[in-house]
């Protein structure tokens, strides 16, 4: 087996994987901090399940001859994800007390419809690539799409960071200042949906929430401010992403699964530490 650095230099798919992984591991925890703070950890999973449904819907349309075989599922995934963002925003504002039930319904319906559409399709593709990701399948266009969405997400966060803080932690104060929490949340969920849609090919629809939620939940017990939580979440996200990619290369394992396992083990360690009085926090 080639030395890792030699392999990265030689194979474009590894270059794509590392570059895309670094960007995704950076932006996901930034949005994940707000997702966790809003107590909306189901949202990334919901959008991920809808993305899977969009992928199978694309395969069905291609098999029926309604779309060309060269059509990339990522465009349908992004369309479905953005539509889901509007639905989530509506549920979040109109049914705040029962949003988890509504999100669970969307997840279940999406998964069920995905299975049905796959069975109806005349093309039997390997679903594991959609479910768990496939770094080998990343193309230059996929990486360019991730770069564009990364820049868009970063600009959104720089522009609305303070407003997001207010709408997340004090909606009453936001109203007194004339800030439309629903409008800001809708924009937030749209950008979130685009991040998830662009990363599903890399990490898969079932593991996309791990990169968004777990780094935040790992560092929260040890940070003293919101900004610290964001910074350390990014650091943990990058370390686990790079570690997962390196381990998966040498052990020939799925990269997304290794990254999710590392994050899961770190979170388990945090749970154990919290049972020790010295590390407990209110």
C-alpha positions, 0 to 999 in steps of 0.5 A: 500500500502506498504511503498516505501522502504519496496516495493523496498526491497520486489519486484525485479522489483522495484529494477531493475527500480530504478537501471536502472533509475539512470544509464539512468538518468546519462548517457543520459544527458551527451550525450544529451549535445552534441546532443543539441550542435550539433543541432541534437535534432531529432536524439534520436526521430529518433532512438526511432522510428526505435526501435519501428519498430524493436520491431514490426518486431521482433513480426512479425517474431515470429508470422511467426515462423521465430524466437523462442517465447523466442527471446527478441526484445531488440536484434533486437532493438539494431541491428536496432539502430546501423544501424540507427546510421550509416545512421544518421552519413552519413546524418549528414556528406553528407547532413548537410543542409537538415538533419532535413528533412532526419531524419523526413523521417526516423521517418515517414517511421519507424513509418509507417512500424511499423504499417504495420508490427503490422497489418501483425503479427498474435500475437497482443501484447500490443504496449503501453509497447513499446511506453511508457515503462514498468518498471514492465517488466524489467528483470535482463538481461535488467538491466545487458545490461544497466550496460554494455552499461553505462560502455561502454558509460562512457569509450567512453566519458572519451576517446573522450571527448576533441575530441568531444568538438572540432568536435562539436564546431570547425570542421575546427580546427578538420581538421587541427589537423587531426581529422576525425569528421565523424569517431568520430560522427559515434562512438558517434551515435553508442553509443547513439543508444545503450543507446536509444535501452537499455532504450526503455523498461524502458521509451518507444520509444516516451519518450526516447528523453525527458531524453536526451534533456530536462535536458540539455535545462532546465539548459543551461540558467543558466550555464556558461560552458560546464562542468557545463551544463553536471553536472547540467543536470545529477543532474536534470535528477536524481532528475526528474527520482527519483521523477517520480518513487516515484510519479508513485508508490504512484499514480499508474501512468506510471513512464516514463510519470510522468518523462516526465511531470516533465521535461516538467513542469520544461522546461516550468518554464525556458521559463517563467523565460527567459521572466523576464529581470533578467534571460535573457541571450544572 
